[in-house]
Amino acid sequence: MSRTNPRVVLGERKSTYDYRPGAAGGPAGGFGRVDSARARRRGTQVVLYALLIIGALIALLPMIWMLSASFMPTGEASTYPPHLIPSRITFAHYGDLFTRLNLGRYLFNSALIAVIVTAVSLVINSLAGYAFAKLRFRGRDRTFRILSLGLVLPVQVAMLPLFLLMKNLHLINTYWGVIIPGMASIFGIFLIRQYALSIPDDMLDAARIDGASELRIYWSVVVPGILPILATLAIWTFLATWNDFMWPLIVLSDEAHYTLPVALANLSGEHVQDTELMMAGSVLTVIPVLAVFLFLQRYYIQGVMAGSVKG
C-alpha cells in the first residue's frame, strides 16, 4: 500500500486556486472585483461632486459679479470685456443710495411689510391648518377641497377684484393695502394642515381631558409639534413678501410708501447707465433675505426633511 505524497496533494490543491492578485479563479479574484467596484464608485462620486461644484459656481457667478460691481467706480461695470474684480474699491454708491436716493426709507417700508405679513400669516395659517386637520365641524372636508382649488389659479387672476376690494375699503396707497392680502394664503393653510395631520389624536384628547382649552392646546401642544414647518413657511412668506413687486406697484402710488423692489425699478429707469448704483441697491435687497435664511436654516432643513419622510 503506497502512501500519497503530501507535496503532490498540496500541489494539486494549490493548482485548483490561483492566488495571484486580481486573478479570477479564486478568492483573490473576488477581492479584485470588489476593489474595481469601489474604484468605479469613487470615480462616480468624484465626477458627481465636480459637476455639483461647477453648477454651484455657475449659479453663484451672477451674485459674485453683482457684489463686485457694486464696489466698482462709475462706468467700469459697463466696459467690454466685463471686469470681475474692481480696479479700485469704492463705497460711494452705497452712500448715494442712503443720502441722495433715500433708500433707508424703502428698506424700512419693505422690512415693516414683510415682518408684519410673515408674523400674522404664521398665526392665521397655523390656526386654520390645525382646524382643518384636527377639529371636527360640519363641512370641514368640503370646505378644504374648495379652498384647495385656489392653488391652481394664477395669482394675477385675483389682482383686479382684490384691488377693487382694497379701493372700497379705502386702503389704496397705504401699508395695509399691501399687508392684508398676504395675511393668509391657501398654500400656507394647506402646508400646515398636511403637517398637523401627523400629530397624535391621543395627545390632543389627553390635553382636553386635563381641562385645556382649544387655544391652550394649540399653543402648548400643536405649535411645538409644527415648529419646523412654521419656520419653513416663515422663510417662504418673508421671501415672497420682500421680493413682491407687482402688488405693491399696483396699490402704492406715493413714493414715500414704496417698497424696495418698486424703488429699485424706478432707480433703473432714472439711472439706466449707472449700473454700479443699481448693483449696490440689489446687494442691499439680498442681504436681509440671506440673513433670515441663515437664521432659520436649521428649522427649514428639519421641515423639508420631515416633509419628505412623511411623503
Contacts in CASP RR format, 6 or more apart in sequence:
PFRMAT RR
TARGET T0000
AUTHOR 0000-0000-0000
METHOD contacts of the structure
MODEL  1
MSRTNPRVVLGERKSTYDYRPGAAGGPAGGFGRVDSARARRRGTQVVLYA
LLIIGALIALLPMIWMLSASFMPTGEASTYPPHLIPSRITFAHYGDLFTR
LNLGRYLFNSALIAVIVTAVSLVINSLAGYAFAKLRFRGRDRTFRILSLG
LVLPVQVAMLPLFLLMKNLHLINTYWGVIIPGMASIFGIFLIRQYALSIP
DDMLDAARIDGASELRIYWSVVVPGILPILATLAIWTFLATWNDFMWPLI
VLSDEAHYTLPVALANLSGEHVQDTELMMAGSVLTVIPVLAVFLFLQRYY
IQGVMAGSVKG
17 25 0 8 1.000
17 26 0 8 1.000
17 27 0 8 1.000
18 25 0 8 1.000
18 26 0 8 1.000
18 28 0 8 1.000
19 26 0 8 1.000
19 27 0 8 1.000
19 28 0 8 1.000
20 28 0 8 1.000
21 28 0 8 1.000
21 31 0 8 1.000
21 32 0 8 1.000
22 28 0 8 1.000
22 29 0 8 1.000
22 30 0 8 1.000
22 31 0 8 1.000
22 32 0 8 1.000
23 29 0 8 1.000
24 30 0 8 1.000
63 286 0 8 1.000
64 84 0 8 1.000
65 82 0 8 1.000
65 84 0 8 1.000
66 279 0 8 1.000
66 282 0 8 1.000
66 283 0 8 1.000
66 286 0 8 1.000
67 279 0 8 1.000
67 283 0 8 1.000
68 83 0 8 1.000
68 84 0 8 1.000
68 85 0 8 1.000
68 86 0 8 1.000
69 76 0 8 1.000
69 77 0 8 1.000
69 86 0 8 1.000
69 275 0 8 1.000
69 276 0 8 1.000
69 279 0 8 1.000
70 93 0 8 1.000
70 94 0 8 1.000
70 276 0 8 1.000
70 279 0 8 1.000
70 280 0 8 1.000
70 281 0 8 1.000
70 282 0 8 1.000
70 283 0 8 1.000
71 86 0 8 1.000
71 89 0 8 1.000
71 90 0 8 1.000
71 91 0 8 1.000
71 93 0 8 1.000
71 276 0 8 1.000
72 83 0 8 1.000
72 86 0 8 1.000
72 87 0 8 1.000
72 88 0 8 1.000
72 90 0 8 1.000
72 276 0 8 1.000
73 86 0 8 1.000
73 87 0 8 1.000
73 88 0 8 1.000
73 90 0 8 1.000
73 276 0 8 1.000
74 92 0 8 1.000
74 93 0 8 1.000
74 274 0 8 1.000
74 276 0 8 1.000
74 277 0 8 1.000
75 273 0 8 1.000
75 274 0 8 1.000
75 275 0 8 1.000
75 276 0 8 1.000
76 83 0 8 1.000
76 86 0 8 1.000
76 87 0 8 1.000
76 276 0 8 1.000
77 83 0 8 1.000
77 275 0 8 1.000
77 276 0 8 1.000
77 279 0 8 1.000
78 273 0 8 1.000
78 275 0 8 1.000
93 274 0 8 1.000
93 276 0 8 1.000
93 277 0 8 1.000
93 279 0 8 1.000
93 280 0 8 1.000
93 281 0 8 1.000
94 280 0 8 1.000
94 284 0 8 1.000
96 277 0 8 1.000
96 280 0 8 1.000
97 103 0 8 1.000
97 104 0 8 1.000
97 277 0 8 1.000
97 280 0 8 1.000
97 281 0 8 1.000
97 284 0 8 1.000
98 104 0 8 1.000
101 263 0 8 1.000
101 267 0 8 1.000
103 260 0 8 1.000
103 263 0 8 1.000
103 281 0 8 1.000
103 284 0 8 1.000
105 256 0 8 1.000
106 258 0 8 1.000
106 259 0 8 1.000
106 260 0 8 1.000
106 262 0 8 1.000
106 263 0 8 1.000
107 260 0 8 1.000
107 284 0 8 1.000
109 175 0 8 1.000
109 257 0 8 1.000
109 258 0 8 1.000
109 259 0 8 1.000
109 260 0 8 1.000
110 242 0 8 1.000
110 259 0 8 1.000
110 260 0 8 1.000
110 261 0 8 1.000
110 288 0 8 1.000
111 288 0 8 1.000
112 175 0 8 1.000
113 175 0 8 1.000
113 178 0 8 1.000
113 179 0 8 1.000
113 241 0 8 1.000
113 248 0 8 1.000
113 259 0 8 1.000
114 238 0 8 1.000
114 241 0 8 1.000
114 242 0 8 1.000
115 238 0 8 1.000
116 179 0 8 1.000
117 179 0 8 1.000
117 182 0 8 1.000
117 183 0 8 1.000
117 237 0 8 1.000
117 241 0 8 1.000
118 234 0 8 1.000
118 237 0 8 1.000
118 238 0 8 1.000
118 241 0 8 1.000
120 179 0 8 1.000
120 183 0 8 1.000
121 182 0 8 1.000
121 183 0 8 1.000
121 184 0 8 1.000
121 185 0 8 1.000
121 188 0 8 1.000
121 233 0 8 1.000
121 237 0 8 1.000
122 230 0 8 1.000
122 233 0 8 1.000
122 234 0 8 1.000
122 237 0 8 1.000
124 183 0 8 1.000
124 184 0 8 1.000
125 184 0 8 1.000
125 185 0 8 1.000
125 188 0 8 1.000
125 189 0 8 1.000
125 191 0 8 1.000
125 192 0 8 1.000
125 233 0 8 1.000
126 192 0 8 1.000
126 218 0 8 1.000
126 222 0 8 1.000
126 223 0 8 1.000
126 226 0 8 1.000
126 230 0 8 1.000
127 218 0 8 1.000
128 184 0 8 1.000
128 189 0 8 1.000
128 192 0 8 1.000
128 193 0 8 1.000
129 188 0 8 1.000
129 189 0 8 1.000
129 192 0 8 1.000
129 193 0 8 1.000
129 196 0 8 1.000
130 192 0 8 1.000
130 193 0 8 1.000
130 196 0 8 1.000
130 218 0 8 1.000
130 222 0 8 1.000
130 226 0 8 1.000
131 137 0 8 1.000
131 140 0 8 1.000
132 140 0 8 1.000
132 143 0 8 1.000
132 144 0 8 1.000
132 189 0 8 1.000
132 193 0 8 1.000
133 192 0 8 1.000
133 193 0 8 1.000
133 194 0 8 1.000
133 196 0 8 1.000
133 197 0 8 1.000
133 199 0 8 1.000
134 196 0 8 1.000
134 197 0 8 1.000
134 199 0 8 1.000
134 201 0 8 1.000
134 204 0 8 1.000
134 222 0 8 1.000
135 214 0 8 1.000
144 193 0 8 1.000
147 186 0 8 1.000
147 189 0 8 1.000
147 190 0 8 1.000
148 186 0 8 1.000
148 190 0 8 1.000
150 186 0 8 1.000
151 186 0 8 1.000
151 187 0 8 1.000
151 190 0 8 1.000
156 246 0 8 1.000
159 246 0 8 1.000
159 247 0 8 1.000
159 250 0 8 1.000
162 181 0 8 1.000
163 172 0 8 1.000
163 250 0 8 1.000
163 251 0 8 1.000
166 172 0 8 1.000
166 177 0 8 1.000
166 180 0 8 1.000
166 181 0 8 1.000
166 251 0 8 1.000
171 177 0 8 1.000
171 180 0 8 1.000
171 251 0 8 1.000
172 251 0 8 1.000
172 253 0 8 1.000
173 251 0 8 1.000
173 252 0 8 1.000
173 253 0 8 1.000
173 254 0 8 1.000
173 257 0 8 1.000
174 251 0 8 1.000
174 257 0 8 1.000
175 257 0 8 1.000
177 251 0 8 1.000
178 247 0 8 1.000
178 248 0 8 1.000
178 251 0 8 1.000
178 252 0 8 1.000
178 259 0 8 1.000
181 247 0 8 1.000
182 241 0 8 1.000
185 237 0 8 1.000
188 233 0 8 1.000
191 229 0 8 1.000
191 232 0 8 1.000
191 233 0 8 1.000
192 226 0 8 1.000
192 229 0 8 1.000
192 230 0 8 1.000
192 233 0 8 1.000
194 310 0 8 1.000
195 226 0 8 1.000
195 229 0 8 1.000
195 306 0 8 1.000
195 307 0 8 1.000
195 310 0 8 1.000
196 222 0 8 1.000
196 226 0 8 1.000
198 310 0 8 1.000
199 221 0 8 1.000
199 222 0 8 1.000
199 225 0 8 1.000
199 226 0 8 1.000
203 221 0 8 1.000
204 217 0 8 1.000
204 221 0 8 1.000
204 222 0 8 1.000
207 216 0 8 1.000
207 217 0 8 1.000
207 220 0 8 1.000
207 221 0 8 1.000
208 217 0 8 1.000
212 220 0 8 1.000
212 221 0 8 1.000
223 230 0 8 1.000
227 299 0 8 1.000
228 299 0 8 1.000
228 300 0 8 1.000
228 302 0 8 1.000
228 303 0 8 1.000
228 306 0 8 1.000
229 303 0 8 1.000
229 306 0 8 1.000
229 307 0 8 1.000
230 299 0 8 1.000
231 296 0 8 1.000
231 299 0 8 1.000
231 300 0 8 1.000
231 302 0 8 1.000
231 303 0 8 1.000
232 299 0 8 1.000
232 300 0 8 1.000
232 303 0 8 1.000
232 304 0 8 1.000
234 292 0 8 1.000
234 296 0 8 1.000
235 292 0 8 1.000
235 293 0 8 1.000
235 296 0 8 1.000
235 300 0 8 1.000
238 289 0 8 1.000
238 292 0 8 1.000
239 289 0 8 1.000
239 292 0 8 1.000
242 260 0 8 1.000
242 285 0 8 1.000
242 288 0 8 1.000
242 289 0 8 1.000
243 261 0 8 1.000
243 285 0 8 1.000
243 289 0 8 1.000
244 259 0 8 1.000
244 261 0 8 1.000
245 261 0 8 1.000
245 262 0 8 1.000
245 265 0 8 1.000
248 258 0 8 1.000
248 259 0 8 1.000
248 261 0 8 1.000
248 262 0 8 1.000
249 262 0 8 1.000
249 265 0 8 1.000
252 258 0 8 1.000
252 259 0 8 1.000
252 262 0 8 1.000
255 263 0 8 1.000
255 266 0 8 1.000
258 266 0 8 1.000
260 284 0 8 1.000
260 285 0 8 1.000
261 285 0 8 1.000
264 278 0 8 1.000
264 281 0 8 1.000
264 282 0 8 1.000
264 285 0 8 1.000
267 277 0 8 1.000
267 278 0 8 1.000
267 281 0 8 1.000
268 278 0 8 1.000
271 277 0 8 1.000
271 278 0 8 1.000
293 300 0 8 1.000
END
